[in-house]
Amino acid sequence: MIAAPLGLLLAVAPTAATEQPVPSDSPPHLAPMTAKSAAPAPRPTSPSPVPSDTRPRLAVPPGVAPASTRRRPSLPLPVPSTSRLEARGALRSAGERQPLAGARLYARSRRGPDWTRAAVTAADGSFVLADLPSLDFELVVVAAGHERLEQPTTAGFWRRRRPPVIYLQPAGAGRYRTIVAQERTPRPSPFSVELAPDEIAALPGSQGDPLRALQNLPGSARVPGGLGLLILRGAAPNQSQVFVGEHPVPRAFHVPGLASIVPAGVLSGLSYVPSNFAPNYGNATGGIVVLTPRVGRRDGVHGHAKLDLISAGAQVEGPVGRGSFLIAAQRGYLDLALKAVGQLAFNRDYLRPKYSDYQVVFDHPVGPGASLTARLLGASDVLRFDSFAAGSGGVALSAGFHRIDLVYKQRRGPWDFLLSPALRLDTGGIETDYQMRRRTDVVGLLRAELTARPSRRFQWTVGADTQIDRHRTRSQLEIPQGIIIESSQGPVETFDEVARGTTTTSGVYVTPLLAAGRFTFSPGLRASLFTGLGDPKFSVDPRLHARWAPHPRVTVQLGAGRYSQPSFRPLSNVPGLSNFSALESLGLDDQIVLPGAIRYLDPRINVDPRSRLGLMQAVQLSVNLHLRLTAGLGLDVTGFWRRDRDRHPILVDALGRRVKDSGAVVHGLEVMLRHDLTRRLFGWVAYTLMRARTGTFDTRDRFNLRAPNDFDQRHNLVAVLGVKLPRRWQIAGRFRLVTGLPFTPVVGGVKPEGPFSFTNPIYGAYNSARMPVFHQLDLRVDKTWVLSRAIVSTYLDVQNIYNRQNAEGLWYLTDYSGTQTVVGVPILPVFGVRVEY
């Protein structure tokens, strides 16, 4: 926790080095500051004044005149003194060496006659205690957000060649990572959640990862097997988008989901909107997540390094001229550990996930109210595992991207302007012993936006965004001996083809915002154009957000609108393969049932340049009631409904019949009781009740419900509680209880006559069975040491603490007479160390 800004103390601090005599019959007494009087306060990157009604009330020792009766200086600079005795030094926050501006220092006699002197630190933390009767005195330091310091000092301490630097211990953990950034323009939505960095860092099971922490919020389904996917309100993972800054990224997590592609240390905020987002964002029919990158600090060079059982990472930031820089990177090395275990236990490698990512940010002011930011970020993944296919040595799934952004922002009076071009290079592929598909995308992106605030009650935003994707796919097939694949041209032994294509998505939008008393009304409109192989698709999507606050503690919000994104119907150009995906490359036969979510590890691999363009649209409606029960306790109740329709291109099946449009209907209720992060406590209880069904549209445009969709997670309960203990200990727990996902069961088998011994399965109704109920308890313990020049923290994160054998899949016996459970992660302790400076 960091000291209050300089402006907080201008109104209460005495002039530096001002003598305050105390009568000899009334010795001075400085009462110890309690935890409440030294409550931590957030500190911006540079001191800035705040309204006077928010300034802290600091204890003033007897004999010191109240601030209201003293002249308030325009800037608390040290006053030069001609006194024979004076004590000079500097005051900094321990751990990060941050100068403490506006802190109050008192010197009082240790022996002899009573006397007291006072001073206030300057903007750089320096101070002068002048006109001292003696350099042998007791020093008292009081700074908001820091522990009170009382320490006797001697003349030798103050007569050093260099003035001493005094490090004051923060009242809390001392971690400074929250950057308070004013939102350029509000994004209306009926329900959204923001997580504080301290909550993300302490959440069990997330290892400080922002997107893994997000999976504990209402509306976000539990992902089977810990896969790195976002399933928001029953929508498929490819129906939602993740934005880093002004542009989307091809995926949110590393494969298979051990960490997100952007660590929390480079972010200033995370916004989660599971549905009914503003027209500023498009190309998604589910929800969105916006990760806001921050710029580097300008108060000196800072950084951190971390190490745990699965990854290592580092970050450094500091000033460059008038601007700043930030560089971060991390590398997962679980592949090395699993390789060693596999060789020792099985004499072969069964699973080797390897991942890395990096972020580079340069920021510089370019004029009054204007800034230019350059970002470079990227991620790389390689997942190798054994294949169950006969004669196959294994499967390698690779994915990566690199993106460079330029962001120009300018604020001039009531006008805000944003211009951000970007270029992204995506790569991905799947490879086995005899099959290979690789894809490369060169993507150009552009966003331009203008916001005007002609009055306090009205603002409007107009903008445009576009994305041009030029992609290339290479497919190779070498048929092993003994296997015959027939095509329309006869038997196929080898196949090698390169295909190219271009797709574009463009949109323009306008969002007015009108505030009238207790009502806020924001209608919006977005027009989108999608091009690819086939006819272009055009959609006009109206959206509405309304807010009513009948009471200071009660808010009702409504959201409605239509949302569009392109869809693709893959047309396989590989003989003998209907599709080429990670799921098929595993060589899984009918005996194994795994979650359908595995198909979305990298869905772009399944999109061939010959894929025909379609249009997916969704109509969404949500209503939210927010109650502020106490100052720190809030209750949110949200009802939602969504209908999807995937308008396929004109295609026919094997019998010559036109393929019907598919769709889904999702509705549910979310309840979240949340205790905001305070000095000692944070947590929430989130419950989601949802029903998601899939079906098709008939020739009369009627929707026929069929069965639960692959992401119909009926009940989802998450309880999180974190407590900050004395001496910088912290403990947090998470309990989760979730309904199993649906699957299509095998109800029997038929063994044909003949010399071959195999059984053909007989399937039941589509998604008519469910996996067993999932429940798990996780626990995390953190300990932090704040040293003079660094902060050291360690944590122990234990997942599945009572070793629940949760089923993530089923394995049928060869004759389909019974099943065996494919269990998920057992008890898993993860130990980590982090050093900040």
C-alpha positions, -999 to +999 in steps of 0.1 A: +000+000+000+013+034-009+012+068+005-015+093-004-007+117-033+009+151-026-024+169-032-041+150-004-019+167+022-016+202+009-045+213+030-034+196+062+004+197+062+024+224+080+051+243+062+083+224+060+107+229+089+082+250+108+090+252+145+061+244+169+071+252+205+055+231+232+052+243+268+076+226+291+048+216+315+030+197+286+054+172+270+045+162+235+028+129+230+022+113+196-005+087+199+002+055+180-017+054+147-042+026+145-049+005+115-080+025+107-061+058+109-035+044+085-058+028+060-042+021+027-049+044-001-042+039-039-014+059-053-013+071-089+019+072-109+024+109-101+010+132-074-021+150-084-046+171-064-079+157-054-111+173-041-107+187-006-136+166+008-116+134+002-084+144+021-075+122+050-076+134+086-042+127+101-034+129+138-017+161+148+004+161+180-004+185+208+012+218+204+010+218+166-015+243+153-044+228+133-040+230+095-070+253+092-052+280+112-019+279+092-011+293+059-013+266+032+018+266+009+013+262-028+039+234-028+054+217+002+091+223-007+118+221+020+126+255+034+163+264+033+176+270+068+206+289+082+203+270+114+235+255+128+218+221+132+195+205+106+186+170+095+182+162+058+171+130+041+146+113+018+115+092+025+105+063+002+081+034+003+098+002+011+098-025-016+094-002-046+115+028-035+086+051-045+091+087-031+066+096-005+053+132-011+034+150+016+044+127+045+048+144+079+080+141+100+084+151+137+116+154+157+112+154+195+137+156+223+150+124+238+166+140+269+167+175+285+142+202+278+112+193+257+111+205+221+094+195+188+101+202+151+081+193+121+086+190+083+067+178+052+083+158+024+086+174-011+075+158-043+107+138-046+104+126-010+131+149+004+128+167+037+147+191+060+142+192+098+157+227+105+165+247+136+172+216+158+185+221+193+203+187+189+208+159+163+201+133+190+163+130+188+134+107+183+120+106+147+083+101+141+070+096+105+034+096+095+023+088+059-011+076+047-011+040+036+021+032+056+029+020+090+038+046+116+076+049+123+090+059+157+128+055+159+155+072+180+183+087+159+218+100+167+240+127+153+261+102+134+230+090+115+224+125+101+260+135+095+267+110+068+284+120+035+250+114+018+217+122+033+200+090+046+171+074+028+144+061+051+121+033+039+086+033+053+068+000+054+034-001+035+004-009+057-006-037+033+012-061+010+030-033-007+023-045-042+017-015-065+002-027-098-031-009-101-031+020-125-061+042-122-070+052-158-099+074-167-122+056-191-122+074-224-158+067-230-183+045-212-194+012-228-230+006-218-240-029-208-266-044-184-241-065-165-203-064-164-177-073-138-143-058-131-117-076-109-091-059-089-055-070-093-053-082-057-084-104-063-069-119-094-035-125-077-051-143-047-077-164-064-071-202-059-065-222-091-057-192-113-020-186-104-026-148-109-039-153-144-067-128-153-087-149-177-086-180-155-099-158-127-127-147-150-139-183-153-152-180-117-178-153-125-215-158-132-223-166-168-189-182-174-192-220-176-166-243-161-145-256-190-139-294-189-104-306-183-091-271-176-090-263-213-083-227-222-117-216-235-143-191-227-179-204-227-202-174-219-239-180-212-240-212-232-224-198-264-197-218-282-161-205-276-159-191-312-190-170-306-172-148-281-142-125-286-113-113-265-099-078-271-064-067-261-066-030-264-085-019-294-083-051-314-092-088-310-067-116-306-071-150-323-074-168-290-074-160-253-054-189-238-023-209-245-030-244-257-043-263-238-052-236-213-024-234-187-023-196-189-038-167-208-017-150-235-015-117-216-003-118-179-020-096-153+011-074-148+008-056-181-029-049-177-046-019-162-081-034-163-103-063-173-139-059-184-162-089-187-195-085-206-212-119-211-239-105-234-255-072-247-223-054-252-221-019-269-221-014-307-184-004-304-176-041-306-187-065-333-181-099-349-193-118-318-227-133-310-219-144-274-199-121-251-167-101-250-137-097-227-117-065-230-081-065-216-068-030-213-030-028-215-012-002-194+019+019-201+051+017-182+057+037-150+077+070-152+089+072-115+119+050-120+129+015-132+107-012-117+101-049-125+094-083-112+104-119-118+083-150-110+090-187-109+066-216-102+063-253-111+050-247-146+063-214-158+088-185-153+083-149-162+098-114-159+088-078-164+107-045-164+094-009-169+106+026-165+109+061-181+122+069-216+125+106-221+091+121-215+075+086-221+079+051-207+086+015-217+073-018-205+087-052-215+073-086-202+077-122-212+069-157-198+078-193-207+061-225-197+084-254-191+059-281-182+069-299-214+104-306-199+090-320-167+064-342-184+090-354-209+112-366-181+083-383-163+071-400-195+105-414-203+110-427-168+075-442-163+065-453-198+097-449-220+078-425-242+063-390-242+026-388-237+019-351-234+043-321-238+027-286-238+051-258-245+041-221-245+055-186-243+044-150-248+058-115-248+046-079-246+065-047-254+049-012-249+064+022-256+044+053-247+051+090-254+032+123-252+030+140-286+013+173-277-013+188-253-037+160-244-023+136-270-003+104-267+012+078-290+016+042-279+033+014-298+027-022-287+042-054-298+028-087-284+028-123-294+023-159-282+035-193-293+022-228-285+032-263-293+013-293-279+026-328-286+008-359-275+005-396-283-022-406-308-046-434-302-046-441-339-029-474-349+005-469-365+007-432-356+035-419-335+017-389-322+001-355-330+016-320-328-007-290-326+009-256-330-004-221-329+011-186-326+006-150-334+025-117-334+008-083-335+021-047-337-002-018-327-001+020-330-025+039-308-030+076-311-053+093-286-061+129-282-084+148-259-093+183-267-121+199-247-152+178-251-137+158-280-119+125-278-102+110-308-088+075-313-069+061-343-053+026-341-039+006-370-025-028-364-009-057-382-011-094-371+006-126-383-011-158-373+002-193-377-012-227-369-010-263-378-018-300-371+007-327-380+008-365-376+030-392-392+010-391-425-011-360-423-003-323-422-022-290-424-007-256-419-023-222-421-008-187-422-029-155-419-017-119-425-043-097-409-046-059-411-068-041-386-079-006-381-101+012-356-111+049-356-134+065-331-146+100-322-165+109-290-181+142-283-196+155-250-215+186-258-231+186-223-229+167-190-262+149-199-254+139-235-225+123-254-223+104-287-197+081-302-192+073-339-166+050-352-155+023-376-134-009-375-122-032-402-102-065-405-087-079-437-074-115-435-053-129-462-047-166-455-029-196-470-034-232-462-013-262-472-026-298-469-005-329-473-014-365-470+008-396-473-012-429-471+006-457-452+009-490-468-021-513-464-045-484-462-066-475-492-085-442-496-109-439-525-117-406-542-138-396-572-106-400-593-097-435-578-073-446-551-052-419-535-017-425-522-004-389-518-020-355-517-004-320-516-022-288-522-019-251-514-050-229-513-053-191-507-082-169-497-093-135-483-120-126-459-129-092-446-151-079-417-160-042-416-183-022-394-195+013-386-213+022-354-229+051-336-237+052-298-255+081-283-258+083-245-285+105-228-287+110-190-319+125-176-322+124-139-324+089-127-326+075-163-298+067-187-307+058-222-283+046-249-297+034-283-270+022-307-266+009-342-240-011-359-238-020-396-214-048-406-202-062-440-186-097-443-169-110-474-154-143-484-160-172-507-196-168-518-220-139-516-212-111-492-232-108-461-246-076-447-263-070-413-277-040-396-279-046-358-298-022-335-290-022-298-304-006-267-293-001-232-314+016-205-306+023-168-329+034-140-317+043-105-349+047-083-327+048-052-290+054-044-287+017-035-309+003-063-302+001-101-322-016-128-307-021-162-320-035-195-302-046-226-315-058-260-301-060-295-290-081-324-254-093-330-237-107-360-205-125-370-193-145-401-196-183-401-179-207-424-190-241-437-158-261-443-155-279-476-128-305-473-103-307-501-084-337-486-096-370-500-109-395-475-112-368-447-145-350-440-126-326-417-091-322-404-091-312-368-073-318-335-101-342-324-098-364-355-060-363-354-061-380-319-074-411-337-101-415-310-125-443-318-162-447-308-152-461-274-140-427-261-163-398-253-146-365-246-161-330-241-171-313-274-151-283-263-119-299-274-130-291-310-124-254-303-088-255-292-079-238-325-111-236-347-094-217-375-075-249-385-109-263-396-116-233-419-102-240-453-098-212-478-126-229-498-150-227-469-182-210-479-192-178-461-224-178-440-238-154-414-245-161-377-269-138-359-281-137-323-309-118-306-301-110-270-321-097-241-310-093-205-323-075-173-302-068-143-311-057-107-283-044-086-287-038-048-260-022-027-268-039+006-240-023+026-209-001+018-190-033+008-217-058-001-236-059-033-262-082-049-267-087-086-296-107-101-296-110-139-320-128-163-310-134-199-323-149-231-306-155-265-316-171-298-289-179-323-293-187-360-265-198-383-275-189-418-256-214-438-246-208-474-267-227-500-254-263-496-269-298-501-262-330-484-253-364-499-290-370-508-293-336-526-313-319-498-305-284-487-287-281-454-310-264-429-300-235-408-290-244-373-295-225-341-299-225-303-320-209-276-304-201-242-321-186-212-312-185-175-307-167-143-276-154-126-271-144-089-240-129-075-234-118-039-201-100-038-181-084-010-158-058-025-121-059-019-114-042+014-083-040+036-089-075+050-116-093+030-129-101-005-151-128-020-183-137-038-209-164-043-220-168-079-248-191-091-259-196-127-291-215-137-291-220-174-308-241-201-293-242-236-310-262-264-300-267-301-321-273-331-328-263-368-350-240-387-376-255-411-387-241-445-413-219-427-386-203-406-398-220-375-373-231-349-375-268-339-358-275-306-338-307-307-318-314-275-294-297-251-264-282-268-228-291-260-225-263-234-257-268-215-243-265-180-275-264-160-262-255-125-229-237-117-221-226-082-188-209-072-180-196-038-148-176-032-134-161+000-101-144+007-088-130+040-058-109+046-041-119+079-016-100+100+021-100+091+012-101+054-003-136+053-032-142+031-054-172+026-082-178+000-105-207-008-127-216-037-155-242-039-172-251-071-202-274-078-212-278-114-236-300-134-219-323-159-221-315-196-243-335-220-231-362-244-246-388-268-245-422-251-240-456-266-269-478-256-257-511-270-237-528-296-241-552-326-214-577-334-216-587-371-209-623-382-175-630-397-139-636-388-133-600-374-140-594-337-154-560-333-187-545-321-206-517-338-221-491-313-258-482-312-262-446-302-290-431-281-307-398-285-284-368-292-270-353-259-294-374-239-269-383-211-247-362-188-214-365-172-214-368-134-216-338-112-183-319-107-172-305-073-138-293-061-122-273-033-091-253-039-069-235-013-042-208-017-018-194+009+003-163+003+031-147+023+048-114+015+080-098+028+085-061+021+122-053+021+138-019+017+144-023-020+122-052-030+091-072-023+093-110-021+062-131-021+056-168-021+024-188-025+012-224-023-019-231-045-035-265-039-061-275-064-086-303-057-075-304-021-096-335-012-086-353-044-121-357-059-120-381-089-141-359-113-151-374-146-141-355-177-149-383-202-159-419-206-142-449-221-165-477-233-155-513-231-148-530-264-183-546-265-200-514-251-213-534-221-199-509-196-177-477-191-147-465-174-142-430-162-116-406-177-108-386-146-096-350-145-068-333-126-061-350-092-048-331-062-022-306-076+000-284-054+017-255-071+044-235-053+057-202-067+080-173-058+078-137-070+103-109-065+094-072-073+116-042-073 
